[in-house]
Amino acid sequence: MAQEEKTVLLTQEAYDKLKEELAYREGEYREEITERIAAARAEGDLSENGGYQAAREEQGKNEGRINELIVKLRNAKILEAPDAGTVGNGSLVTIELAGREMKYVLGSRDIAVATDYDVISPESPIGAAILGAHEGDVVTYKAPNGRDISVTIKESKPLD
């Protein structure tokens, strides 16, 4: 039975970076690996040729990543920028937690390719708690240890 493909929520920048990676892996990088395999093959006995085995393994990893990127891009939905002040997928959120201010992007880990900020999944306990909250709101979520933790939304703006 075929596995249902999941929609991948991406910012436009993340989508573009994944497309660039796909083009590189399908083109230049694939050719580089093919050349390494050919060079190692020319050395003779393949059964004891570490360079050949390593290049073949790298080829397999590259092809796997190419397939993964194709599926992600095919199932991508570009996030519409959430309103400033409201936490949504693709928001850059400043929170106060245990007296410390921290900045995160709310979204899938695929968004991480387009930002230097840490990413919080909207499916995580803290992500689910802050999703839809507004600046100034105090939200509470249950930590894995069972404790209730309060978070203050200091700022929320679309990720640029």
Protein Blocks (a to p, Z undefined) as FASTA:
>chain_A
ZZddddddddfklmmmmmmmmmmmmmmmmmmmmmmmmmmmmnopfklmmklmmmmmmmmm
mmmmmmmmmmmmmmpccdddddehiacehiacdddeehiacdddeddfklmmmccbdcdd
fkbmklmmmgopaehiacddddfkopacddddfbdcddZZ
